[in-house]
């Protein structure tokens, strides 16, 4: 893994800082998957499908994701 610096709005930064370690890891995983797929220049539908497949492969189920989002 490598570190990069990105700018986010203050609301995202505050939410990330307040998040649990599990929530932060999930957010970083989803961010990484999304950025990787976006930079491949695929159609939106292909992008969504690939992200779903990557998320499913990682074990991050919709139930787990929903639980993380409800914790906010």
Secondary structure, 3 states (H helix, E strand, C coil): CCCCCCCCCHHHHHHHHHCCHHHHHHHHHHHHHHHHHHCCCCCHHHHHHHHHHHHHHHCCCHHHHHHHHHCC
